[in-house]
């Protein structure tokens, strides 16, 4: 595998991790593999149990791994004292759910209810606890849904079908306002991801047209999201579209048009300069390795061969950093492997 392919695979892996982080409910915070009835019994038991009103040590509400953290429950209320459901609500729920594995579900239930009753009054407290109970059931079913999904989540159609199932599941537990508050940001990212994948898979578009649409879709994201995603998505898009052009034996003009559309003129100039540097390096390395092979195949004794190769190395690569980089190529060439040039 060439170095370009290695880099491309790494970028795709990073992107896939980023996608799955937003797209698929985290299994690291999964509830235990109990039946729905068992989970419901635990929830009812925890909810109905008499809770102490004595002052609690906040650290008792945390798992061992959370002792150096603050409880992430910045719940927001309306002027009338009702819960305002938003991303903070979900963060609070997930903070407690993440304790699973270090604590039993029943203990987590008690700790959460105690925390809410200690910090919130009616009507908010009852609303928070009710939503928490429904969220737990949803999380369990969402994990089951993910586990039962046998289709690889790689193609746009497969991911779209999975999302539709998740959206249908949410409607079983939450109203429209709650869904928007709990999952609005996740859905925004998921929709962007699906649209981006659809553009990249559209065989009717040229690489430059794809670049234009990708840029337009990216610029429709909130500014904060653009700042966080710009480098990752642009690098991945550049690699994908560059590979498309090269696989179709595209011209330098097509490559330039794609880059201009995606990252602009200045960045395109820098990329072309980088291309030239890479090509020069490739020619320099190949020339050295060719001459080295001739020396190794000559009738010189081993000591003379070693001295001649070092002289050739010094003449071809005066810079110590270049010689250090060259060693990787020499080792791979000696083993008969494919040289890791970035094409």
C-alpha positions in Angstrom: 0.0 0.0 0.0 1.4 3.4 -1.0 1.9 6.1 1.6 -0.9 8.1 -0.1 -3.3 5.2 0.4 -2.1 4.8 4.0 -2.8 8.5 4.6 -6.1 8.2 2.8 -7.1 5.2 4.9 -6.2 7.0 8.1 -8.3 10.0 7.2 -11.2 7.8 6.2 -10.9 6.0 9.5 -10.8 9.2 11.5 -13.8 10.5 9.6 -15.7 7.2 10.1 -15.0 7.4 13.8 -16.2 11.0 13.8 -19.4 10.0 11.9 -20.2 7.0 14.1 -19.6 9.1 17.2 -22.5 11.3 16.1 -24.5 8.9 14.1 -24.7 5.8 16.3 -25.6 5.9 20.1 -22.5 5.1 22.0 -22.2 1.5 23.1 -19.6 2.5 25.6 -22.4 4.0 27.7 -24.8 1.1 26.9 -27.1 0.0 29.6 -26.7 -3.6 30.7 -28.0 -6.5 28.6 -31.2 -7.0 30.6 -34.6 -7.6 29.1 -36.9 -4.7 28.8 -39.0 -6.1 31.7 -36.0 -6.3 34.0 -34.9 -2.8 33.1 -38.4 -1.5 33.8 -38.6 -3.3 37.1 -35.3 -1.7 38.2 -36.5 1.7 37.1 -39.8 1.4 38.9 -38.1 0.1 42.0 -35.6 3.0 42.1 -38.3 5.6 41.4 -40.6 4.3 44.1 -37.9 3.8 46.8 -38.0 6.3 49.6 -35.0 8.7 49.2 -33.1 10.3 52.0 -33.4 14.1 52.2 -30.2 14.4 54.2 -27.3 16.4 52.7 -25.4 14.2 50.3 -21.6 14.1 49.6 -21.4 15.1 45.9 -18.6 12.6 45.4 -21.0 9.7 46.2 -23.0 10.6 43.1 -19.9 9.9 40.9 -18.2 6.8 39.8 -14.5 6.2 40.7 -13.3 7.5 37.3 -15.4 10.7 37.7 -14.0 11.8 41.1 -11.9 14.6 39.5 -14.8 15.9 37.4 -17.8 18.1 38.0 -21.2 16.7 37.6 -22.2 17.8 34.1 -25.8 18.8 34.8 -26.3 22.4 33.7 -30.0 22.0 33.3 -31.9 25.0 32.2 -35.3 26.1 33.3 -38.0 28.5 32.0 -39.1 31.5 33.9 -42.1 29.4 35.1 -39.8 26.8 36.5 -40.2 24.1 33.8 -37.4 22.2 32.3 -36.0 23.6 29.0 -34.9 20.5 27.1 -31.7 21.0 25.2 -28.2 19.5 24.7 -27.5 20.2 28.4 -30.3 17.9 29.4 -28.8 15.0 27.4 -25.3 15.7 28.6 -26.6 15.4 32.2 -28.3 12.1 31.5 -25.2 10.7 29.7 -23.0 11.8 32.6 -24.8 9.5 34.9 -25.3 6.7 32.3 -21.5 6.7 31.7 -21.1 5.3 35.2 -22.5 2.0 34.1 -19.8 -0.6 34.4 -18.5 0.9 37.6 -22.0 1.1 39.2 -25.1 -1.0 39.0 -28.0 0.6 37.1 -30.2 0.7 40.2 -27.5 2.7 42.0 -27.2 5.1 39.1 -30.9 5.5 39.2 -30.9 6.4 42.9 -27.9 8.8 42.5 -29.6 10.6 39.6 -32.9 11.0 41.4 -31.2 12.2 44.6 -29.2 14.7 42.7 -32.3 16.1 40.9 -34.4 16.3 44.1 -31.6 18.0 45.9 -31.0 20.7 43.2 -34.4 21.2 41.6 -37.9 21.9 42.8 -41.4 21.3 41.4 -42.4 21.2 38.6 -39.0 20.9 37.1 -37.8 18.0 39.3 -40.7 15.8 38.3 -40.3 16.7 34.6 -36.6 15.9 34.7 -37.1 12.5 36.4 -39.9 11.6 34.0 -37.7 12.5 31.0 -34.8 10.6 32.5 -36.9 7.4 32.9 -38.0 7.6 29.2 -34.5 8.4 28.1 -33.1 5.3 29.8 -35.7 3.1 28.0 -34.8 4.8 24.7 -31.1 4.3 25.2 -31.6 0.6 25.9 -33.7 0.1 22.8 -31.3 2.2 20.7 -28.5 -0.1 21.7 -30.6 -3.1 20.8 -31.5 -1.6 17.5 -27.8 -1.0 16.7 -26.9 -4.6 17.7 -29.7 -6.0 15.6 -28.6 -4.1 12.5 -26.7 -6.6 10.4 -26.2 -4.2 7.4 -22.7 -2.6 7.4 -23.2 1.1 7.9 -21.0 2.2 5.0 -23.3 3.2 2.2 -25.6 6.2 2.3 -28.7 4.1 1.8 -27.8 1.8 4.7 -27.1 4.7 7.1 -30.3 6.5 5.9 -32.4 3.4 6.7 -30.8 3.2 10.1 -31.5 6.8 10.9 -35.1 6.3 9.9 -35.4 3.5 12.5 -33.8 5.6 15.2 -36.1 8.6 14.4 -39.1 6.3 14.6 -37.9 4.9 17.9 -37.5 8.4 19.4 -41.2 9.2 18.6 -42.2 6.3 20.9 -40.6 8.1 23.9 -40.5 11.8 23.3 -42.6 14.6 21.8 -41.3 16.9 19.0 -39.9 19.5 21.4 -38.0 17.0 23.4 -36.6 15.3 20.3 -35.4 18.7 19.0 -33.8 19.5 22.4 -32.2 16.2 23.0 -31.1 15.3 19.4 -31.2 18.5 17.4 -27.4 18.9 17.1 -26.9 15.2 16.4 -29.5 15.3 13.6 -27.9 18.4 12.1 -24.5 16.6 11.9 -26.1 13.4 10.7 -27.9 15.2 7.9 -24.7 17.0 6.9 -22.9 13.7 6.8 -25.5 12.0 4.7 -25.7 14.9 2.2 -21.9 14.9 2.0 -21.7 11.2 1.4 -24.5 11.5 -1.3 -22.5 14.1 -3.1 -19.3 12.1 -3.1 -21.2 9.0 -4.4 -23.0 10.9 -7.2 -21.5 9.5 -10.4 -23.2 12.2 -12.5 -21.1 14.9 -11.0 -17.5 15.8 -12.0 -14.9 16.2 -9.3 -15.1 20.0 -9.6 -18.9 19.9 -9.3 -18.7 17.8 -6.3 -16.2 20.2 -4.7 -18.6 23.1 -5.3 -21.5 21.3 -3.7 -19.4 20.1 -0.8 -18.2 23.6 -0.1 -21.7 25.0 -0.3 -23.1 22.4 2.0 -20.2 22.9 4.5 -20.7 26.7 4.5 -24.4 26.1 5.5 -23.2 24.6 8.9 -23.1 26.8 12.0 -19.8 28.8 12.2 -18.6 26.9 15.3 -19.1 23.6 13.5 -17.2 24.9 10.5 -14.2 25.7 12.7 -14.2 22.3 14.2 -14.7 20.3 11.0 -13.0 22.3 8.4 -9.5 20.7 8.4 -10.8 17.1 8.7 -13.5 17.3 6.0 -11.4 19.3 3.6 -8.5 16.9 3.8 -10.8 14.0 3.3 -12.7 15.6 0.4 -9.4 16.6 -1.2 -8.1 13.0 -1.0 -11.4 11.5 -2.3 -11.8 13.8 -5.2 -8.1 13.6 -6.1 -8.3 9.9 -6.2 -11.4 10.1 -8.4 -9.6 12.4 -10.9 -6.5 10.2 -11.0 -8.6 7.0 -11.3 -10.2 8.5 -14.4 -6.8 9.7 -15.8 -7.9 13.3 -15.3 -5.8 16.2 -16.3 -3.9 18.8 -14.2 -6.5 21.3 -15.2 -9.3 19.1 -13.8 -7.3 18.7 -10.5 -6.8 22.5 -10.3 -10.5 23.2 -11.0 -11.5 20.8 -8.2 -9.1 22.3 -5.7 -10.1 25.9 -6.6 -13.7 25.0 -6.0 -13.1 23.3 -2.7 -10.4 25.3 -1.0 -9.8 28.4 -3.1 -7.0 29.8 -5.2 -4.4 30.5 -2.6 -4.7 27.0 -1.1 -4.6 25.5 -4.6 -1.3 27.3 -5.4 0.2 25.9 -2.2 -1.0 22.4 -3.0 0.5 22.6 -6.5 3.8 23.7 -5.0 3.6 20.8 -2.6 2.9 18.5 -5.6 6.1 19.8 -7.2 8.2 19.2 -4.1 6.8 15.6 -3.8 7.6 14.9 -7.4 11.1 16.2 -7.1 11.6 14.1 -4.0 10.3 11.0 -5.8 12.7 11.5 -8.7 15.6 12.1 -6.3 14.9 9.0 -4.3 14.3 6.8 -7.4 17.5 8.1 -9.0 19.5 7.3 -5.8 18.0 3.8 -5.4 18.8 3.0 -9.1 22.4 4.0 -8.7 22.6 2.1 -5.4 21.4 -1.0 -7.1 24.1 -0.7 -9.7 26.8 -0.4 -7.0 25.4 -3.5 -5.2 25.5 -5.4 -8.4 29.1 -4.4 -9.2 32.2 -6.4 -8.6 33.4 -4.2 -5.8 34.1 -5.8 -2.4 31.6 -5.2 0.4 33.7 -2.5 2.0 34.1 -0.6 -1.3 30.4 -1.0 -2.0 29.5 0.4 1.4 31.8 3.4 0.9 30.5 4.1 -2.6 26.9 4.0 -1.4 27.6 6.4 1.4 29.3 8.8 -1.0 26.3 8.6 -3.3 24.0 9.2 -0.4 26.0 12.3 0.7 26.1 13.7 -2.8 22.4 13.1 -3.4 21.1 14.2 0.0 23.3 16.7 1.8 20.7 17.4 4.4 20.7 15.1 7.5 16.9 15.1 7.7 16.6 14.0 4.1 19.0 11.2 4.7 17.1 10.1 7.7 13.9 10.1 5.7 15.6 8.3 2.9 16.5 5.4 5.1 12.8 4.4 5.2 12.7 4.2 1.4 16.0 2.2 1.3 14.7 -0.3 3.8 11.5 -0.8 2.0 13.2 -1.0 -1.4 15.7 -3.6 0.0 12.7 -5.7 1.2 11.0 -5.5 -2.2 8.1 -3.4 -0.9 6.1 -0.6 -2.5 7.7 2.8 -1.9 5.6 5.1 0.2 5.4 8.1 -2.1 2.6 10.6 -1.8 1.3 10.9 -5.3 
